[in-house]
C-alpha cells in the first residue's frame, strides 16, 4: 500500500474532511514524499487543515508505516496516536482553558489557577492538629479540615498515609449542578470543576497501593467529561465499571425525565483483571451471618473443621471448652494441621457449638465467604436511597437543618466491603456529612476524610464521628456489623496555599468548638477498637 493510500485510510478513521491536502511534495533522502517542514529526513507527509486546526499529522514511510497524529478539534478534544503497521488507535484527551495550570484553594471557599512551576517551588502544605489528645501518626485515622489537594500534599509530606498506602478512594465531589445547597455552592465553571477533579486525583495517585481502587460518584452534570479525566489520570485500561445507584424511589413529575440514579465510576490503576483477584465478592445471603459469641469483628458464618480422608498430620486430639477430648470422625481428618488450628484458636476463629462441648467449627466472616460478583445496577432496596440517609441524620441531629445531599451508609458499606479489608486505609476527599469515615470506622478500616467547609465539620462531620466512637449511633449499618463503639481519630487543619482564613475556617478558630464537641482530651481517645 502506498503512502497516499495510507493517508486516506487515516483520514477516514479520524473523520477528517476530504479536503485535507498534503504539504509540499519535496523529495527526501529515502525518495518518499516529504513535507519539508520537519526533521524526519524525508520519511513523512504532513497535513494541514485550518478548519480542524490540525497541529501535527505525520505518517512515516520506512518499511511499515507508523502513524503519529495530534489534533485539536473545534469540539475541544485532542487526539494522539502512535501505531505500527498503519493501524490507528485513538487516544483522546479532553482539553479546557488553563488545564496546564494547577487549581489551588484560595481562602475559605475560592480557587485560583497558578503556574505549576510556581507551585513546585512553594513549600509543602503542613498539617496542624486542632483536636486534643495524641498527635496524629501513620496508621491512625484522621478528619482533615481543608482542601483536598492541600490535604493530600500535607499528609503525604508528613507520611500520614502510612507505609502501606491507600487501598480505596471514594470521591463524592459537588456535582456542578448549578444549584446552591445549604452546605456548599455547586456552581463552578466546567474548566475549573475539571481542574479541581483532575489535580486532586493526580495528587492522590502516587499514594495508592497496587491493589487500590478509585470510586468517583457523580450525577449526569459532569459525568461524560469526568470519565475522560479518569481515563487520562489512571489510563483507559484502569476502567472497571460504571455502577448505577438508585438514589430515589419517588417520581419527579415536573421534569422531562424523572432522574432517580447517580453513577459511580470505578477505576483500578492495576487494571480490572488484576484488581479482580483482590476485590471482595458480595455475601450471598446476609441471613446466614450471625454473631453468636459477640465477636467485635461482626457477624459470621461457620463451616465444619473437618476434611474428607485420612491425613496423619491432621490427626490430633482437640480439647473443647467443656473439657472433652475429641478426635476427627472415622474416615476424616481435621481441616488443618495442629499448628494452624492453634493459630486459628488464638485468633478466635474457632467456635464450639452446644455450649462448648460440640465439634469445632471454623468461623468465616463476610469477606472470607465465596460470594456473588457485584452487579453494576444497585437498587435502593439493597443499598438505601438519599431519603434513608436523611432520616438517619435526622435521628442524629433532630434540631439541625437537613444536610442536603447525604449518602446512605448501606451504599458505602458495599463499596468499602468490595474494595478493602479490615485495617486498610480508606480515603474520602469530599467528606460532607461524614458517611464514608463513619462507615469505614464501623467496618474497622483506617480512614482519612477531608472536608473544606469548617462549618459542615463542626455541625455534622465531627459530631457524627463522635457518636460512632461513643457507640451512640444506632442507625445505618450499626446493627449489620454489630458495632458497639470504640476506636479513635485526630482532627487536623491544613491551610490553603493562597489567601487568608479567619474565624471558624482558621485553625485557631476551630480549636474551641472542636474541643467542646469532643468533650476534652480524654474523650478524643475513644475506646480500643478490635481489629
Backbone torsions as a table, in degrees:
resi	resn	phi	psi	omega
1	UNK	NA	130.3	-178.4
2	UNK	-77.2	164.5	-177.6
3	UNK	-58.6	-41.8	-178.6
4	UNK	-61.3	-38.6	178.1
5	UNK	-65.2	-40.0	178.4
6	UNK	-63.7	-39.6	178.4
7	UNK	-60.2	-43.4	178.5
8	UNK	-62.3	-39.0	178.4
9	UNK	-63.5	-42.2	-179.6
10	UNK	-67.7	-40.8	176.8
11	UNK	-56.3	-44.0	-177.6
12	UNK	-64.0	-43.5	-179.2
13	UNK	-65.9	-35.6	179.2
14	UNK	-78.7	-11.8	-178.2
15	UNK	73.2	26.1	-178.5
16	UNK	-79.7	161.8	-179.5
17	UNK	-71.2	148.8	-179.4
18	UNK	-66.5	-12.0	-177.5
19	UNK	-77.4	-2.2	179.3
20	UNK	-59.6	138.4	-177.8
21	UNK	-123.7	148.9	176.6
22	UNK	-73.7	157.0	177.7
23	UNK	-75.1	-171.4	-178.5
24	UNK	-55.1	132.6	-177.0
25	UNK	-85.0	64.8	175.2
26	UNK	-76.2	151.8	179.1
27	UNK	-92.1	124.2	176.4
28	UNK	-91.8	176.7	-177.6
29	UNK	-61.2	-25.6	179.9
30	UNK	-86.4	-0.5	179.3
31	UNK	81.3	13.4	179.8
32	UNK	-101.0	163.7	177.1
33	UNK	-66.5	128.8	-177.6
34	UNK	-125.1	145.4	-178.7
35	UNK	-69.7	-27.1	-178.7
36	UNK	81.8	-1.6	-176.2
37	UNK	-109.4	-1.6	-174.5
38	UNK	-125.1	-175.6	-178.0
39	UNK	-112.8	31.9	-175.1
40	UNK	-75.5	-12.1	-177.6
41	UNK	79.9	22.2	174.7
42	UNK	94.3	16.4	-176.5
43	UNK	-112.2	30.1	-177.6
44	UNK	-144.3	165.7	166.0
45	UNK	-123.2	138.9	178.0
46	UNK	-118.3	138.2	-178.9
47	UNK	-115.1	146.2	176.7
48	UNK	-133.9	141.7	176.3
49	UNK	-152.4	109.2	-175.5
50	UNK	-62.6	-34.7	-176.9
51	UNK	-64.0	-42.6	-178.6
52	UNK	-92.7	-1.3	178.5
53	UNK	52.6	48.8	177.6
54	UNK	-70.4	120.3	-176.1
55	UNK	-94.7	-26.9	-178.2
56	UNK	-165.4	103.9	175.0
57	UNK	-123.4	112.5	-174.2
58	UNK	-127.4	132.5	174.9
59	UNK	-119.9	117.2	-178.5
60	UNK	-89.2	137.0	179.6
61	UNK	-118.6	97.3	177.9
62	UNK	-153.1	88.6	-171.4
63	UNK	71.6	-112.3	175.1
64	UNK	-79.6	138.5	-176.6
65	UNK	-82.2	138.6	173.4
66	UNK	-114.8	126.9	-179.0
67	UNK	-99.5	129.9	176.0
68	UNK	-126.2	117.2	-171.4
69	UNK	-125.8	133.0	172.4
70	UNK	-133.0	123.2	-174.2
71	UNK	-143.3	131.6	170.2
72	UNK	-109.8	113.0	-175.6
73	UNK	-97.8	166.4	179.6
74	UNK	-58.5	-22.4	-179.9
75	UNK	-75.8	-10.8	178.1
76	UNK	96.9	-1.5	-180.0
77	UNK	-89.0	141.2	176.7
78	UNK	-112.4	130.6	-176.0
79	UNK	-115.4	130.7	174.5
80	UNK	-135.5	144.0	178.8
81	UNK	-157.8	147.5	171.2
82	UNK	-136.5	116.0	-172.7
83	UNK	-138.6	133.2	177.1
84	UNK	-76.7	157.8	173.1
85	UNK	68.3	16.4	177.7
86	UNK	77.0	1.3	178.2
87	UNK	-85.6	126.6	-171.9
88	UNK	-100.8	128.7	173.1
89	UNK	-118.3	120.8	-177.5
90	UNK	-83.9	132.2	165.8
91	UNK	-113.8	128.7	-170.7
92	UNK	-112.1	130.8	177.5
93	UNK	-120.2	128.0	176.7
94	UNK	-81.4	131.3	178.6
95	UNK	-117.0	150.4	178.0
96	UNK	-152.3	160.5	-179.5
97	UNK	-56.7	136.0	176.2
98	UNK	70.3	14.2	-179.5
99	UNK	-58.7	-33.7	-177.6
100	UNK	-73.1	-9.8	179.4
101	UNK	-98.5	170.1	-177.6
102	UNK	-103.7	132.2	178.5
103	UNK	-94.7	113.5	-176.7
104	UNK	-116.0	155.8	177.9
105	UNK	-69.8	142.6	178.2
106	UNK	-133.0	116.9	-178.2
107	UNK	66.9	-153.6	-173.9
108	UNK	-78.3	-31.7	-173.0
109	UNK	-135.4	-12.3	-172.1
110	UNK	-88.3	171.6	174.2
111	UNK	-134.3	151.2	172.6
112	UNK	-141.9	145.6	172.8
113	UNK	-85.1	138.0	174.8
114	UNK	-131.4	155.2	175.8
115	UNK	-66.9	136.6	-177.5
116	UNK	-62.2	-33.5	178.8
117	UNK	-64.4	-37.3	177.9
118	UNK	-67.0	-41.2	-177.9
119	UNK	-70.0	-33.2	-178.9
120	UNK	-66.6	-24.4	178.2
121	UNK	-83.6	-13.3	-177.5
122	UNK	-78.3	150.9	178.0
123	UNK	-67.4	154.0	177.7
124	UNK	-61.2	145.8	171.1
125	UNK	-63.9	154.4	-177.2
126	UNK	-123.8	147.3	174.8
127	UNK	-88.0	146.6	175.0
128	UNK	-131.1	121.2	-177.6
129	UNK	-74.7	130.1	-178.6
130	UNK	-118.7	5.6	175.4
131	UNK	-107.4	151.3	175.1
132	UNK	-70.8	167.0	177.2
133	UNK	104.8	-173.5	-177.3
134	UNK	-61.9	153.6	177.4
135	UNK	-66.2	145.8	175.4
136	UNK	-61.7	144.8	-177.9
137	UNK	-144.6	159.1	175.0
138	UNK	-53.8	137.7	-179.6
139	UNK	93.6	-0.3	177.6
140	UNK	-110.1	170.2	178.0
141	UNK	-97.4	153.6	-176.6
142	UNK	-151.5	140.5	168.7
143	UNK	-102.0	122.3	-174.2
144	UNK	-112.4	126.1	176.7
145	UNK	-96.1	112.6	-177.7
146	UNK	158.0	-178.8	178.7
147	UNK	-78.3	148.9	-176.3
148	UNK	-60.2	-42.2	-179.4
149	UNK	-65.1	-46.9	177.4
150	UNK	-61.1	-41.5	-177.6
151	UNK	-64.4	-44.5	-179.5
152	UNK	-62.2	-44.6	179.3
153	UNK	-62.8	-43.2	-177.8
154	UNK	-68.8	-45.3	179.9
155	UNK	-64.7	-41.3	177.8
156	UNK	-63.9	-43.0	179.2
157	UNK	-63.6	-31.7	-180.0
158	UNK	-89.8	-0.9	179.4
159	UNK	72.5	20.0	-173.2
160	UNK	-81.3	-6.8	171.2
161	UNK	-75.7	-13.3	177.1
162	UNK	82.5	166.4	-176.9
163	UNK	-68.6	-24.7	-176.7
164	UNK	-84.6	-20.0	179.0
165	UNK	82.5	-170.6	-172.3
166	UNK	-95.0	127.6	178.5
167	UNK	-89.2	-36.2	-175.5
168	UNK	-143.8	134.7	173.3
169	UNK	-118.2	124.1	172.8
170	UNK	-115.5	124.7	-178.3
171	UNK	-123.3	120.1	178.5
172	UNK	-122.9	73.5	-174.3
173	UNK	-77.3	169.5	168.2
174	UNK	-53.8	135.7	-172.5
175	UNK	-79.4	-7.7	-175.6
176	UNK	63.1	48.5	-179.0
177	UNK	-79.5	-14.3	-174.5
178	UNK	87.6	1.5	-179.0
179	UNK	-97.3	170.9	173.3
180	UNK	-119.2	134.9	179.1
181	UNK	-116.0	167.1	-177.9
182	UNK	-60.1	-36.7	-172.7
183	UNK	-96.7	-17.3	-177.7
184	UNK	-162.9	156.6	172.0
185	UNK	-87.2	148.4	-176.1
186	UNK	-128.7	45.0	-174.9
187	UNK	-133.0	75.6	173.1
188	UNK	-104.9	145.3	170.3
189	UNK	-61.1	143.1	-175.8
190	UNK	-54.2	-42.2	178.3
191	UNK	-58.5	-40.4	-179.7
192	UNK	-69.1	-40.5	179.4
193	UNK	-62.8	-42.8	-179.1
194	UNK	-65.7	-41.1	177.0
195	UNK	-65.8	-40.6	177.5
196	UNK	-55.8	-45.0	-179.4
197	UNK	-69.2	-52.4	-174.0
198	UNK	-61.3	-45.8	-175.9
199	UNK	-64.4	-35.0	-179.0
200	UNK	-77.6	-36.3	174.0
201	UNK	-64.3	-42.2	179.6
202	UNK	-63.1	-37.7	-178.8
203	UNK	-67.0	-39.1	-176.1
204	UNK	-81.7	-19.1	-175.0
205	UNK	-55.5	-44.1	-178.7
206	UNK	-65.1	-15.9	-177.3
207	UNK	-94.0	0.7	-178.1
208	UNK	-78.6	142.6	172.4
209	UNK	-72.3	162.5	176.9
210	UNK	-60.3	-27.8	-179.3
211	UNK	-101.7	22.7	-176.9
212	UNK	-76.7	162.1	171.7
213	UNK	-139.5	152.9	-179.5
214	UNK	-123.0	127.1	-177.2
215	UNK	-117.0	114.7	-178.2
216	UNK	-108.5	117.8	-173.5
217	UNK	-102.0	121.1	-176.8
218	UNK	-145.1	165.3	164.7
219	UNK	-101.2	-161.8	-174.4
220	UNK	-78.4	-8.9	-171.9
221	UNK	-58.8	-47.6	-178.4
222	UNK	-124.8	9.9	-173.3
223	UNK	-57.6	-44.7	-175.1
224	UNK	-64.5	-37.0	177.4
225	UNK	-78.1	-34.5	-177.8
226	UNK	-63.1	-35.1	-179.6
227	UNK	-65.9	-35.8	176.4
228	UNK	-64.5	-36.7	177.6
229	UNK	-65.9	-45.2	179.0
230	UNK	-61.3	-41.0	177.6
231	UNK	-59.4	-41.7	-177.5
232	UNK	-69.4	-42.6	-176.1
233	UNK	-72.5	-45.6	-172.8
234	UNK	-105.5	-14.3	-178.4
235	UNK	98.4	142.5	-178.1
236	UNK	-58.6	-36.3	-177.8
237	UNK	-71.3	-8.8	179.5
238	UNK	-83.9	-10.7	-179.5
239	UNK	-65.2	132.8	179.4
240	UNK	-109.5	-52.5	-174.8
241	UNK	-167.4	160.3	166.2
242	UNK	-110.1	113.4	-179.7
243	UNK	-94.4	128.1	177.4
244	UNK	-98.4	121.5	-179.4
245	UNK	-111.2	126.7	177.1
246	UNK	-77.7	102.2	-172.9
247	UNK	-88.3	-16.3	178.9
248	UNK	-147.1	154.6	-179.2
249	UNK	-114.3	-9.9	178.3
250	UNK	-89.6	158.3	-176.8
251	UNK	-100.0	135.1	175.2
252	UNK	-96.1	105.0	-172.4
253	UNK	-82.5	-9.5	-177.7
254	UNK	-87.4	-7.1	-175.0
255	UNK	-103.3	159.9	175.5
256	UNK	-62.0	-41.3	170.4
257	UNK	-128.4	144.7	176.3
258	UNK	-90.3	99.6	-177.3
259	UNK	-73.8	122.2	-178.9
260	UNK	-128.4	22.8	-179.3
261	UNK	-141.7	155.3	164.7
262	UNK	-115.1	167.9	177.3
263	UNK	-121.6	138.0	176.7
264	UNK	-117.5	112.6	177.6
265	UNK	-81.9	128.4	-178.2
266	UNK	-112.7	122.8	178.1
267	UNK	-125.9	143.1	174.8
268	UNK	-129.2	111.5	-176.1
269	UNK	-54.0	-28.7	179.1
270	UNK	-77.6	-9.5	-176.6
271	UNK	99.6	150.9	-174.4
272	UNK	-60.5	-40.5	-176.0
273	UNK	-65.7	-43.6	179.8
274	UNK	-68.5	-43.5	-178.3
275	UNK	-64.4	-33.0	-179.6
276	UNK	-55.4	-33.5	-177.2
277	UNK	-70.5	-19.3	-176.5
278	UNK	-113.5	-12.0	179.9
279	UNK	-77.2	159.6	-178.7
280	UNK	-96.8	144.5	175.3
281	UNK	-84.0	166.1	177.3
282	UNK	-80.8	144.8	177.1
283	UNK	-66.2	136.1	-176.6
284	UNK	-61.4	-46.2	-177.3
285	UNK	-151.1	112.1	-179.1
286	UNK	-58.2	-23.5	-177.9
287	UNK	-66.2	-20.6	179.4
288	UNK	-79.7	-10.7	-179.5
289	UNK	-96.6	126.1	176.2
290	UNK	-137.4	159.3	178.6
291	UNK	-115.3	83.9	-171.5
292	UNK	-82.8	-8.2	-179.9
293	UNK	-128.3	15.4	178.8
294	UNK	67.6	30.0	-179.3
295	UNK	-61.6	125.9	-178.4
296	UNK	-65.9	-13.9	178.6
297	UNK	-80.4	-6.9	176.4
298	UNK	107.8	-174.0	-175.7
299	UNK	-67.5	158.0	-176.9
300	UNK	-150.6	160.8	170.3
301	UNK	-105.4	175.1	-179.4
302	UNK	-140.4	155.7	179.6
303	UNK	-140.6	153.7	-179.4
304	UNK	-59.3	142.3	177.4
305	UNK	-94.1	45.1	176.3
306	UNK	-134.0	161.2	178.5
307	UNK	-138.1	149.5	-179.2
308	UNK	-68.9	149.7	176.2
309	UNK	92.5	167.3	-178.9
310	UNK	-104.4	122.2	175.5
311	UNK	-130.1	119.3	-172.6
312	UNK	-60.7	-33.8	-178.6
313	UNK	-72.6	-11.8	-178.4
314	UNK	-114.6	26.7	175.3
315	UNK	-114.8	104.6	-179.6
316	UNK	-157.1	156.4	179.8
317	UNK	-77.6	145.3	175.0
318	UNK	-122.3	131.8	178.1
319	UNK	-97.3	120.7	-179.1
320	UNK	-79.0	163.0	177.2
321	UNK	-57.5	-24.5	179.3
322	UNK	-81.5	-6.4	179.0
323	UNK	99.0	-4.2	179.1
324	UNK	-74.3	146.1	174.6
325	UNK	-104.6	122.5	-176.0
326	UNK	-126.2	157.3	178.4
327	UNK	-126.4	166.3	177.6
328	UNK	-61.9	149.6	175.0
329	UNK	-60.1	157.0	-179.2
330	UNK	-58.1	134.4	179.3
331	UNK	82.2	3.0	179.4
332	UNK	-129.7	167.0	176.8
333	UNK	-126.5	164.9	170.9
334	UNK	-65.8	157.7	-174.0
335	UNK	-63.7	-29.6	-176.6
336	UNK	-144.0	171.6	177.6
337	UNK	-68.1	167.7	-175.9
338	UNK	-64.2	-37.1	178.8
339	UNK	-62.1	-43.6	178.0
340	UNK	-65.9	-40.0	177.8
341	UNK	-58.9	-46.1	-178.5
342	UNK	-64.1	-36.5	177.3
343	UNK	-66.0	-45.3	178.5
344	UNK	-62.8	-37.7	178.5
345	UNK	-63.5	-42.2	178.9
346	UNK	-66.5	-29.7	179.4
347	UNK	-85.7	6.5	-177.9
348	UNK	58.1	43.9	177.8
349	UNK	-106.7	3.2	178.6
350	UNK	-114.1	134.4	179.9
351	UNK	-124.4	135.5	177.9
352	UNK	-110.2	111.1	178.6
353	UNK	-71.8	-174.5	178.4
354	UNK	55.5	45.7	177.6
355	UNK	58.1	34.6	175.7
356	UNK	93.4	-0.2	-178.4
357	UNK	-104.9	-5.8	-177.0
358	UNK	-83.3	173.9	178.0
359	UNK	-68.2	147.1	-176.5
360	UNK	-65.2	147.8	176.2
361	UNK	-132.1	148.1	-177.7
362	UNK	-88.1	126.4	177.8
363	UNK	-81.5	131.1	-179.4
364	UNK	-124.2	117.8	178.4
365	UNK	-84.6	169.1	-171.5
366	UNK	-53.2	-43.9	-176.1
367	UNK	-72.1	-9.5	-179.5
368	UNK	-99.6	-5.8	-179.0
369	UNK	-89.7	136.4	173.3
370	UNK	-68.1	117.6	-172.8
371	UNK	-122.6	-143.1	-172.8
372	UNK	-109.3	140.3	172.8
373	UNK	-66.2	130.1	-177.1
374	UNK	-63.5	138.9	168.1
375	UNK	-72.0	167.6	175.7
376	UNK	-97.9	0.8	173.8
377	UNK	-118.2	119.3	-178.0
378	UNK	-112.9	114.3	-178.6
379	UNK	-82.2	156.9	-179.6
380	UNK	-64.4	-26.6	178.8
381	UNK	-64.6	-26.3	-179.4
382	UNK	-93.8	-40.0	-172.1
383	UNK	-125.7	12.9	175.9
384	UNK	81.1	169.8	178.8
385	UNK	-129.5	173.8	179.0
386	UNK	-55.9	-39.5	-178.8
387	UNK	-64.1	-34.0	176.0
388	UNK	-63.5	-41.7	179.4
389	UNK	-65.2	-39.1	179.5
390	UNK	-66.5	-39.1	178.2
391	UNK	-64.3	-37.9	177.9
392	UNK	-61.9	-46.4	179.9
393	UNK	-67.3	-33.2	176.7
394	UNK	-62.6	-35.4	177.1
395	UNK	-67.0	-37.1	-179.1
396	UNK	-78.5	-34.8	-175.5
397	UNK	-129.6	69.1	-174.6
398	UNK	-64.9	-22.9	-177.2
399	UNK	-97.7	-3.5	-174.9
400	UNK	-97.9	152.9	172.3
401	UNK	-61.1	151.5	-178.4
402	UNK	-63.9	140.5	166.3
403	UNK	-76.1	129.7	-167.4
404	UNK	-70.8	-37.8	-168.6
405	UNK	-130.5	52.0	179.9
406	UNK	-76.2	155.5	174.8
407	UNK	-106.9	144.5	-178.5
408	UNK	-69.9	146.9	179.4
409	UNK	-62.7	-31.9	-178.9
410	UNK	-62.8	-35.4	178.2
411	UNK	-64.9	-46.7	-179.8
412	UNK	-69.8	-30.4	176.9
413	UNK	-61.0	-42.2	179.9
414	UNK	-65.9	-44.4	-179.8
415	UNK	-61.7	-48.5	-177.3
416	UNK	-67.9	-35.1	176.4
417	UNK	-63.7	-45.8	-178.3
418	UNK	-64.9	-41.5	-167.8
419	UNK	-100.5	2.1	-177.2
420	UNK	-156.9	170.4	176.7
421	UNK	-126.8	169.5	-179.0
422	UNK	-53.4	133.5	176.4
423	UNK	88.0	-10.9	-178.7
424	UNK	-85.0	162.6	-170.6
425	UNK	-92.9	126.4	175.8
426	UNK	-112.4	133.6	-177.0
427	UNK	-123.5	136.3	175.1
428	UNK	-131.6	119.4	-177.1
429	UNK	-91.1	-4.1	177.3
430	UNK	-136.9	75.6	-166.3
431	UNK	-70.2	-31.0	179.1
432	UNK	56.4	-125.3	-176.9
433	UNK	-76.3	-7.0	173.8
434	UNK	96.0	20.3	-179.2
435	UNK	-61.2	-45.7	-177.2
436	UNK	-60.7	-53.5	179.9
437	UNK	-65.4	-33.2	178.7
438	UNK	-62.9	-45.0	-179.8
439	UNK	-70.0	-43.9	179.2
440	UNK	-58.9	-40.1	-180.0
441	UNK	-65.6	-45.6	179.0
442	UNK	-63.5	-28.8	179.5
443	UNK	-91.8	9.0	174.9
444	UNK	63.5	36.3	169.3
445	UNK	-98.0	156.0	165.7
446	UNK	-78.2	153.8	-178.2
447	UNK	-150.1	152.0	169.0
448	UNK	-131.1	121.4	-178.6
449	UNK	-121.0	131.7	-176.6
450	UNK	-117.3	130.4	176.7
451	UNK	-140.3	126.3	-175.5
452	UNK	-79.3	-33.8	-175.2
453	UNK	-78.7	106.8	-176.8
454	UNK	-63.1	-34.5	-179.9
455	UNK	-66.5	-39.6	175.7
456	UNK	-61.2	-41.1	178.4
457	UNK	-60.7	-45.7	-176.9
458	UNK	-72.6	-36.9	-176.0
459	UNK	-81.6	-34.5	-172.3
460	UNK	-127.4	-60.7	-167.7
461	UNK	-59.0	-54.2	-177.1
462	UNK	-66.7	-47.8	177.4
463	UNK	-59.1	-37.9	179.2
464	UNK	-62.3	-44.4	180.0
465	UNK	-67.2	-32.7	174.9
466	UNK	-64.1	-41.3	175.1
467	UNK	-57.9	-43.3	-178.4
468	UNK	-62.5	-49.1	-178.7
469	UNK	-61.7	-38.4	-178.3
470	UNK	-78.8	-5.0	-176.3
471	UNK	71.6	25.9	-176.0
472	UNK	-106.8	17.5	177.5
473	UNK	-114.6	98.5	-177.2
474	UNK	-83.2	-6.8	-173.1
475	UNK	-93.3	-169.2	178.4
476	UNK	62.1	-130.6	-176.0
477	UNK	-95.6	11.9	-175.3
478	UNK	-53.4	-50.0	179.7
479	UNK	-67.8	-36.9	-177.4
480	UNK	-61.5	-38.2	-177.9
481	UNK	-106.6	9.6	179.4
482	UNK	54.7	47.4	-178.4
483	UNK	-78.6	133.2	-179.6
484	UNK	-127.1	7.6	179.4
485	UNK	102.9	171.4	179.2
486	UNK	121.0	174.9	179.7
487	UNK	86.8	-179.0	-176.5
488	UNK	-156.3	165.0	175.1
489	UNK	-159.0	162.7	176.5
490	UNK	-110.4	158.3	173.8
491	UNK	-114.9	123.2	-177.5
492	UNK	-117.5	157.3	176.2
493	UNK	-125.1	136.3	176.1
494	UNK	-126.6	119.5	-179.2
495	UNK	-75.8	150.9	179.0
496	UNK	-72.0	160.5	178.5
497	UNK	-63.9	-36.2	-174.4
498	UNK	-122.6	155.2	173.2
499	UNK	81.9	177.8	-178.2
500	UNK	-117.5	150.2	176.1
501	UNK	-114.0	138.9	179.1
502	UNK	-132.8	159.1	175.5
503	UNK	61.7	-137.4	-175.1
504	UNK	-62.0	-26.7	-177.6
505	UNK	-72.2	-18.8	-178.3
506	UNK	-87.9	161.4	178.3
507	UNK	-62.0	-42.6	-179.9
508	UNK	-63.6	-38.7	-179.4
509	UNK	-71.4	-21.1	-178.3
510	UNK	-84.8	-25.9	-170.9
511	UNK	-58.3	-45.5	-176.5
512	UNK	-65.7	-52.5	179.4
513	UNK	-64.0	-34.2	178.8
514	UNK	-67.8	-43.6	176.8
515	UNK	-61.3	-36.9	178.8
516	UNK	-66.3	-41.0	179.9
517	UNK	-66.4	-43.6	-176.8
518	UNK	-77.5	-20.4	174.6
519	UNK	79.5	23.1	175.9
520	UNK	109.5	173.1	-173.3
521	UNK	-58.2	-41.6	-175.4
522	UNK	-70.4	-35.2	-177.3
523	UNK	-63.7	-29.6	-177.6
524	UNK	-71.6	-16.2	-177.7
525	UNK	-78.3	-29.4	-178.3
526	UNK	67.8	-163.3	178.5
527	UNK	-112.9	160.3	-178.6
528	UNK	-56.1	140.9	-179.9
529	UNK	-107.0	119.7	-179.9
530	UNK	-67.7	139.2	179.8
531	UNK	-90.3	NA	NA
